[in-house]
Amino acid sequence: MENDGILAVAKKSTFRGLWTVEQKNKSLNFDNLLRNFRNNIVKIIPENSLLFKWMTIQGLKMNAKKHHSSLTSLAMGVYATEHCNLNCKCCTAFSPIAKETFLNIESYKKDMVKLAELTGGKLSSFYVTGGEPLLHPRILDIFGIARDCFPETTISFMTNGILLLKMPKTFWEQCGQYAVSINISRYPIHIDIEKIKEKGKVHNIKIDYVGGSDVPVKSMWKYPLDVEGKQPLSRSYDICSQINRCITMKEGKIYACNTIAGIGHFNQYFNKELEITEEDVLELHKVKEVKEIYEYLCTPKPFCKYCNRKGVVLGIQYGGSKREIEEWT
């Protein structure tokens, strides 16, 4: 999700008004073309240049404005785990500093049943992320519950790919049965992509890459936190690429973005008190109509004061986290 700004620059005239699910599906081929544009532009304009940063911020504004429109469907995600088997610096999920945390299956099932009741069993997409989802011992139950509750929804999970070839045959068979797609984050680590593709082909599983490119990621972006909470809410909101895209459901609550959902790890590890207020979170089981979720998602949150989106740092060389606060501030 880090490179949405450049993508949005190219898409400026494409996204106006409301998007229906059907319109989104029709645009997939065009999206892939634009992703290729974004992935190649860094070959011409260095990521650490002022021009690239300017283009990025303009693109973030355009992308955010697109998602400010009232929702007609939901793209919902859950953390299967919040810890990871990698240790990437600037991780937006705070995984290097997260304690070992697994999605509670019973709580998750109740949340999914409630969400299905509210939405009529239809989401624009449902994704499982982390941390590293494949660390969860009941990952297939997570997929199965999702498919039971949302029979026609696109379901996918994001993985660094390290554990894919170590998963048993039943994993691949049931992923195929549940029609679960795999999105691989292409970090510069050794994984046998060709063998993974072969497995996917055998079991009729769609395999894609986060960001749309199979070229390994060589750099990271940092969206710094302002621990003093002095950022104007409107400015943070107006250039936030997570709006209505990184919605996270956890333990009976809906979070407008994964930063709010995961900030507890940051607070605990660094002994900080970035506050989550009642207005930042929606209690799922108190919701009576899905429009309440739509209304909640389309407004700035008090927590936005901690997000210095304009201070985005680009072109950070990929590497391991030292678990220092400067990686997130």
C-alpha positions as CSV (number, residue, x, y, z in Angstrom):
1,M,0.0,0.0,0.0
2,E,3.0,2.3,0.4
3,N,3.2,3.4,-3.3
4,D,-0.5,4.4,-3.8
5,G,0.5,8.0,-4.4
6,I,2.3,7.6,-7.7
7,L,-0.4,5.2,-8.9
8,A,-3.0,7.8,-8.1
9,V,-1.2,10.5,-10.1
10,A,-1.6,8.4,-13.2
11,K,-5.3,7.7,-12.3
12,K,-6.4,11.3,-11.7
13,S,-9.2,11.4,-14.3
14,T,-10.2,7.8,-13.8
15,F,-11.8,7.9,-10.3
16,R,-14.8,10.2,-10.1
17,G,-18.1,9.7,-8.3
18,L,-19.0,6.4,-6.7
19,W,-17.5,3.0,-7.6
20,T,-19.7,-0.1,-7.7
21,V,-18.2,-3.5,-7.3
22,E,-18.8,-4.2,-11.0
23,Q,-16.9,-1.0,-12.0
24,K,-14.0,-2.1,-9.9
25,N,-13.8,-5.5,-11.5
26,K,-13.9,-3.9,-15.0
27,S,-11.0,-1.7,-14.0
28,L,-8.6,-4.4,-13.0
29,N,-6.7,-4.6,-16.3
30,F,-6.3,-0.8,-16.3
31,D,-5.1,-1.0,-12.7
32,N,-2.4,-3.5,-13.6
33,L,-1.2,-1.2,-16.4
34,L,-1.0,1.7,-14.0
35,R,0.9,-0.4,-11.4
36,N,3.4,-1.1,-14.1
37,F,3.7,2.6,-14.7
38,R,4.3,3.2,-11.0
39,N,6.8,0.4,-10.7
40,N,8.9,1.7,-13.6
41,I,8.8,5.4,-12.8
42,V,11.4,5.0,-10.1
43,K,13.9,3.9,-12.8
44,I,13.6,7.4,-14.2
45,I,13.0,9.5,-11.0
46,P,14.9,8.5,-7.9
47,E,12.7,7.8,-4.8
48,N,14.8,10.1,-2.6
49,S,14.4,13.1,-4.9
50,L,12.1,16.1,-4.1
51,L,10.3,15.6,-7.4
52,F,9.4,12.0,-6.5
53,K,8.2,13.1,-3.1
54,W,6.1,15.9,-4.6
55,M,4.5,13.5,-7.0
56,T,3.9,11.0,-4.2
57,I,2.1,13.6,-2.0
58,Q,0.0,14.8,-4.9
59,G,-0.9,11.2,-5.7
60,L,-1.8,10.5,-2.1
61,K,-4.2,13.5,-2.1
62,M,-5.9,12.2,-5.3
63,N,-6.1,8.7,-4.0
64,A,-7.5,9.8,-0.7
65,K,-10.1,12.0,-2.4
66,K,-11.2,9.1,-4.4
67,H,-11.9,7.1,-1.3
68,H,-13.7,10.0,0.5
69,S,-16.8,9.1,-1.4
70,S,-19.6,7.5,0.4
71,L,-19.3,3.7,0.4
72,T,-21.6,1.3,-1.2
73,S,-19.6,-1.9,-0.2
74,L,-16.9,-2.9,2.2
75,A,-13.4,-4.2,1.8
76,M,-12.6,-5.8,5.2
77,G,-9.4,-7.3,6.6
78,V,-8.3,-9.2,9.7
79,Y,-4.9,-9.9,11.2
80,A,-4.4,-13.6,11.5
81,T,-1.3,-12.8,13.5
82,E,0.4,-9.6,14.5
83,H,3.9,-11.0,14.8
84,C,6.0,-12.1,11.9
85,N,8.8,-14.4,10.8
86,L,10.5,-11.5,9.2
87,N,11.9,-8.4,10.9
88,C,11.3,-5.5,8.4
89,K,12.2,-2.0,9.5
90,C,9.4,0.6,9.3
91,C,6.7,-2.1,9.3
92,T,3.3,-0.5,9.1
93,A,1.9,-3.4,11.2
94,F,4.4,-2.9,14.0
95,S,5.3,-6.6,13.7
96,P,8.9,-6.3,14.8
97,I,7.8,-4.9,18.2
98,A,4.5,-6.9,18.5
99,K,4.1,-9.7,21.0
100,E,3.1,-13.1,19.6
101,T,-0.6,-12.6,18.9
102,F,-3.0,-15.0,17.1
103,L,-6.5,-14.2,15.9
104,N,-9.1,-15.7,18.3
105,I,-11.1,-18.1,16.1
106,E,-14.4,-18.0,18.2
107,S,-14.4,-14.2,18.5
108,Y,-13.6,-13.9,14.8
109,K,-16.4,-16.2,13.8
110,K,-18.9,-14.2,15.8
111,D,-17.6,-11.0,14.1
112,M,-17.9,-12.6,10.7
113,V,-21.5,-13.8,11.3
114,K,-22.5,-10.3,12.4
115,L,-20.7,-8.6,9.5
116,A,-22.5,-11.0,7.1
117,E,-25.9,-10.2,8.6
118,L,-25.2,-6.4,8.1
119,T,-24.0,-6.7,4.6
120,G,-26.2,-9.5,3.3
121,G,-23.2,-11.8,3.0
122,K,-21.5,-9.5,0.4
123,L,-18.2,-7.6,0.6
124,S,-16.2,-6.1,-2.2
125,S,-13.3,-8.1,-0.8
126,F,-12.0,-9.8,2.3
127,Y,-8.3,-10.2,3.1
128,V,-6.3,-11.9,5.8
129,T,-3.0,-10.3,6.7
130,G,-0.5,-9.9,9.5
131,G,2.3,-10.2,10.7
132,E,2.6,-13.4,8.8
133,P,-0.8,-15.2,8.4
134,L,0.7,-18.6,7.8
135,L,2.1,-18.7,11.4
136,H,-1.5,-19.1,12.6
137,P,-2.1,-22.9,13.4
138,R,-5.7,-22.6,12.3
139,I,-5.3,-20.5,9.2
140,L,-7.6,-22.9,7.2
141,D,-10.4,-22.3,9.7
142,I,-10.0,-18.5,9.1
143,F,-10.5,-19.1,5.4
144,G,-13.3,-21.5,5.8
145,I,-15.3,-19.2,8.1
146,A,-14.8,-16.4,5.7
147,R,-16.1,-18.5,2.7
148,D,-19.1,-19.7,4.7
149,C,-20.1,-16.2,5.6
150,F,-19.3,-14.6,2.3
151,P,-19.8,-17.2,-0.5
152,E,-19.3,-14.8,-3.4
153,T,-16.7,-12.5,-2.0
154,T,-13.1,-12.3,-3.3
155,I,-10.9,-13.7,-0.4
156,S,-7.2,-13.4,-0.3
157,F,-4.3,-13.4,2.1
158,M,-1.0,-11.5,2.2
159,T,2.2,-13.4,2.9
160,N,6.0,-13.0,2.6
161,G,6.0,-16.4,1.0
162,I,8.6,-18.0,3.3
163,L,6.3,-20.7,4.6
164,L,4.2,-21.4,1.5
165,L,6.2,-24.4,0.3
166,K,6.3,-25.8,3.8
167,M,2.5,-26.0,4.0
168,P,0.9,-29.4,3.7
169,K,-1.0,-30.7,0.7
170,T,-4.3,-30.1,2.6
171,F,-3.5,-26.4,2.8
172,W,-3.2,-26.1,-0.9
173,E,-6.3,-28.2,-1.5
174,Q,-8.5,-26.2,0.8
175,C,-7.2,-22.9,-0.5
176,G,-8.3,-24.1,-3.9
177,Q,-11.6,-25.3,-2.5
178,Y,-12.3,-22.0,-0.7
179,A,-11.1,-20.0,-3.8
180,V,-8.5,-18.1,-1.7
181,S,-6.0,-16.0,-3.6
182,I,-2.4,-15.5,-2.5
183,N,-0.7,-12.1,-2.5
184,I,3.0,-12.3,-2.0
185,S,5.0,-9.3,-0.7
186,R,8.2,-9.4,-2.8
187,Y,10.9,-8.6,-0.2
188,P,14.5,-9.3,-1.3
189,I,14.5,-12.7,0.4
190,H,15.0,-16.1,-1.1
191,I,11.7,-17.9,-2.0
192,D,11.2,-20.2,-4.9
193,I,8.6,-18.2,-6.8
194,E,8.4,-20.7,-9.7
195,K,7.6,-23.7,-7.4
196,I,5.0,-21.6,-5.6
197,K,3.4,-20.8,-9.0
198,E,3.4,-24.4,-9.9
199,K,1.6,-25.3,-6.7
200,G,-0.9,-22.6,-7.4
201,K,-1.5,-23.8,-10.9
202,V,-2.1,-27.4,-9.7
203,H,-4.6,-26.3,-7.2
204,N,-6.2,-23.6,-9.3
205,I,-5.1,-20.8,-6.9
206,K,-4.6,-17.3,-8.1
207,I,-1.2,-15.9,-7.1
208,D,-0.4,-12.2,-7.3
209,Y,2.0,-9.8,-5.8
210,V,1.4,-6.9,-3.4
211,G,1.7,-3.8,-5.5
212,G,1.3,-5.7,-8.7
213,S,4.9,-6.4,-9.5
214,D,7.0,-9.6,-9.0
215,V,10.2,-7.4,-8.9
216,P,11.6,-7.7,-5.3
217,V,11.1,-4.6,-3.2
218,K,14.4,-2.8,-2.6
219,S,13.2,0.1,-0.6
220,M,10.6,1.0,2.1
221,W,8.5,4.0,2.8
222,K,7.9,5.5,6.3
223,Y,4.7,7.3,7.3
224,P,6.0,8.9,10.5
225,L,3.9,9.2,13.7
226,D,3.8,12.5,15.5
227,V,3.8,11.3,19.1
228,E,2.8,14.7,20.3
229,G,-0.4,14.6,18.3
230,K,-0.1,18.0,16.6
231,Q,-1.0,17.2,13.1
232,P,-4.1,18.9,11.6
233,L,-6.8,16.2,11.3
234,S,-8.0,17.4,7.9
235,R,-4.5,17.4,6.4
236,S,-3.7,13.9,7.7
237,Y,-7.0,12.6,6.4
238,D,-6.7,14.4,3.0
239,I,-3.5,12.6,2.1
240,C,-4.2,9.2,3.7
241,S,-4.0,6.2,1.3
242,Q,-5.6,3.9,4.0
243,I,-9.0,5.6,3.9
244,N,-11.6,2.9,3.2
245,R,-8.9,0.5,2.0
246,C,-7.2,-0.7,5.2
247,I,-10.3,-1.3,7.3
248,T,-9.5,-3.8,10.0
249,M,-11.8,-5.9,12.2
250,K,-10.5,-7.2,15.5
251,E,-12.1,-8.6,18.7
252,G,-15.6,-7.1,17.9
253,K,-14.3,-3.8,16.8
254,I,-13.8,-2.1,13.4
255,Y,-10.8,0.2,12.9
256,A,-10.7,2.7,10.1
257,C,-7.0,1.9,9.4
258,N,-4.4,-0.7,10.5
259,T,-2.4,2.0,12.3
260,I,-5.1,2.5,14.9
261,A,-5.6,-1.3,15.1
262,G,-1.9,-1.9,15.8
263,I,-0.8,1.2,17.8
264,G,-1.1,-0.7,21.0
265,H,2.2,-2.5,20.1
266,F,3.9,0.8,19.6
267,N,2.6,2.2,22.9
268,Q,3.6,-0.8,24.9
269,Y,7.1,-1.3,23.4
270,F,8.1,2.4,23.6
271,N,6.0,3.3,26.6
272,K,4.0,5.9,24.8
273,E,0.3,6.9,25.1
274,L,-1.0,7.6,21.6
275,E,-4.7,7.6,22.6
276,I,-7.5,5.7,20.9
277,T,-10.8,7.4,21.7
278,E,-14.3,6.0,21.4
279,E,-14.7,8.0,18.2
280,D,-11.7,6.1,16.7
281,V,-13.4,2.7,17.0
282,L,-16.7,1.2,16.0
283,E,-18.3,-1.5,18.2
284,L,-19.4,-4.0,15.6
285,H,-22.0,-5.7,17.7
286,K,-23.8,-2.5,18.5
287,V,-24.2,-1.7,14.8
288,K,-27.8,-2.1,13.5
289,E,-27.4,-1.1,9.8
290,V,-24.4,-1.3,7.5
291,K,-24.8,2.4,6.7
292,E,-23.5,3.1,10.3
293,I,-20.2,1.5,9.2
294,Y,-20.1,3.5,6.0
295,E,-20.7,6.8,8.0
296,Y,-18.0,5.9,10.5
297,L,-15.4,5.2,7.8
298,C,-15.9,8.4,5.8
299,T,-14.9,10.9,8.4
300,P,-11.5,11.9,10.0
301,K,-10.8,10.3,13.3
302,P,-9.3,12.0,16.4
303,F,-6.3,9.6,16.0
304,C,-5.4,11.3,12.7
305,K,-3.6,14.0,14.8
306,Y,-0.8,11.4,15.3
307,C,-0.2,10.8,11.6
308,N,2.3,13.0,9.8
309,R,1.4,11.8,6.3
310,K,3.0,14.8,4.7
311,G,6.3,13.9,6.3
312,V,6.4,10.6,4.3
313,V,10.0,9.4,4.0
314,L,10.8,7.6,0.7
315,G,13.5,5.3,-0.6
316,I,14.6,3.8,2.7
317,Q,16.8,0.8,1.9
318,Y,15.1,-2.5,2.8
319,G,16.6,-4.1,5.9
320,G,16.0,-5.5,9.3
321,S,14.5,-3.6,12.1
322,K,16.6,-2.4,15.1
323,R,13.4,-1.8,17.0
324,E,14.2,1.9,17.4
325,I,11.4,4.4,17.7
326,E,12.9,6.4,14.8
327,E,11.6,3.7,12.4
328,W,8.1,4.8,13.1
329,T,8.4,8.5,14.0
